[in-house]
Amino acid sequence: SSGAEQILKLLLRAMVKGMLRSLVLPLLVVGASAFSAAPSLLPRAGAVQSASLRRGLGLRGGASSTKMIDITPNVSFDTIAREWRCKWSADADKKSLVEAQDALDEVIKEVKGVSGVKSVQRVVCGGCLDFKVITSLDADSFGKWEESKFAPEEKFLEKIKGIEGVSQVETQTFTLMPM
């Protein structure tokens, strides 16, 4: 099967395992059915694939070794991200935020060392008290990281679950594309 079909199968398998609560596209939350390519979109023997599947498209129009995957004719991606998130408390001079950052500092080198990582971003919102870590990988590398249970995810999540003032520890997988 094609690379696009393999990625779609990985995403569907993760959903079945309950690892995905939802799949998010930029500015659009879609149901899991969006990742099931309509039969007319799947490549058939001898069929001509869409331009984005035939050639790799870089973020700025240049060549890329990762092929674009079409969810629909006008929604494609080549990057999959895994988000670790929690809520922190402003109590005790934001001690839980300090400790969440310390927990991230303990694993950041390992996260950045995952094969295929494009970026690791930390998001902190002082208004809604969010602490998020978003790791983006090229779609071709994502499956291998998933097979490793997103290491060091388990270690990081267990650490932050033990921090007083941290709540709502969750994960999410989604596609990510610059617009």
Solvent accessible surface area in square Angstrom, and as a share of the most:
residue,aa,sasa,rsa
1,S,97,0.63
2,S,31,0.20
3,G,44,0.42
4,A,11,0.09
5,E,36,0.16
6,Q,97,0.43
7,I,9,0.05
8,L,11,0.05
9,K,113,0.48
10,L,26,0.13
11,L,1,0.00
12,L,56,0.28
13,R,107,0.39
14,A,3,0.02
15,M,39,0.17
16,V,131,0.75
17,K,123,0.52
18,G,57,0.54
19,M,52,0.23
20,L,15,0.07
21,R,164,0.60
22,S,41,0.27
23,L,1,0.00
24,V,40,0.23
25,L,9,0.05
26,P,51,0.32
27,L,188,0.93
28,L,95,0.47
29,V,106,0.61
30,V,26,0.15
31,G,49,0.47
32,A,43,0.34
33,S,91,0.59
34,A,26,0.20
35,F,0,0.00
36,S,53,0.34
37,A,17,0.13
38,A,47,0.36
39,P,115,0.73
40,S,82,0.53
41,L,61,0.30
42,L,68,0.34
43,P,40,0.25
44,R,152,0.56
45,A,113,0.87
46,G,87,0.84
47,A,37,0.28
48,V,127,0.73
49,Q,57,0.25
50,S,52,0.34
51,A,38,0.29
52,S,17,0.11
53,L,22,0.11
54,R,132,0.48
55,R,123,0.45
56,G,12,0.12
57,L,47,0.23
58,G,19,0.18
59,L,89,0.44
60,R,218,0.80
61,G,63,0.60
62,G,41,0.39
63,A,105,0.81
64,S,36,0.24
65,S,111,0.71
66,T,10,0.06
67,K,95,0.40
68,M,18,0.08
69,I,4,0.02
70,D,19,0.10
71,I,4,0.02
72,T,47,0.27
73,P,113,0.71
74,N,134,0.69
75,V,44,0.25
76,S,30,0.19
77,F,1,0.00
78,D,4,0.02
79,T,7,0.04
80,I,2,0.01
81,A,0,0.00
82,R,6,0.02
83,E,11,0.05
84,W,2,0.01
85,R,46,0.17
86,C,3,0.02
87,K,60,0.26
88,W,10,0.03
89,S,25,0.16
90,A,55,0.43
91,D,107,0.55
92,A,77,0.60
93,D,132,0.68
94,K,96,0.41
95,K,116,0.49
96,S,3,0.02
97,L,34,0.17
98,V,85,0.49
99,E,53,0.24
100,A,0,0.00
101,Q,50,0.22
102,D,70,0.36
103,A,1,0.01
104,L,8,0.04
105,D,79,0.41
106,E,114,0.51
107,V,5,0.03
108,I,47,0.24
109,K,176,0.74
110,E,80,0.36
111,V,0,0.00
112,K,124,0.52
113,G,62,0.60
114,V,27,0.16
115,S,81,0.52
116,G,25,0.24
117,V,36,0.21
118,K,88,0.37
119,S,44,0.28
120,V,30,0.17
121,Q,91,0.41
122,R,123,0.45
123,V,63,0.36
124,V,56,0.32
125,C,45,0.27
126,G,59,0.57
127,G,73,0.70
128,C,62,0.37
129,L,52,0.26
130,D,22,0.11
131,F,2,0.01
132,K,49,0.21
133,V,0,0.00
134,I,24,0.12
135,T,1,0.00
136,S,3,0.02
137,L,0,0.00
138,D,24,0.13
139,A,0,0.00
140,D,87,0.45
141,S,23,0.15
142,F,2,0.01
143,G,7,0.07
144,K,151,0.64
145,W,8,0.03
146,E,11,0.05
147,E,129,0.58
148,S,57,0.37
149,K,144,0.61
150,F,1,0.00
151,A,43,0.34
152,P,6,0.04
153,E,17,0.07
154,E,119,0.53
155,K,117,0.50
156,F,2,0.01
157,L,20,0.10
158,E,105,0.47
159,K,99,0.42
160,I,1,0.00
161,K,112,0.47
162,G,69,0.66
163,I,13,0.07
164,E,165,0.74
165,G,35,0.34
166,V,20,0.11
167,S,56,0.36
168,Q,117,0.52
169,V,31,0.18
170,E,54,0.24
171,T,19,0.11
172,Q,15,0.07
173,T,1,0.01
174,F,18,0.07
175,T,3,0.01
176,L,61,0.30
177,M,26,0.12
178,P,79,0.50
179,M,191,0.85
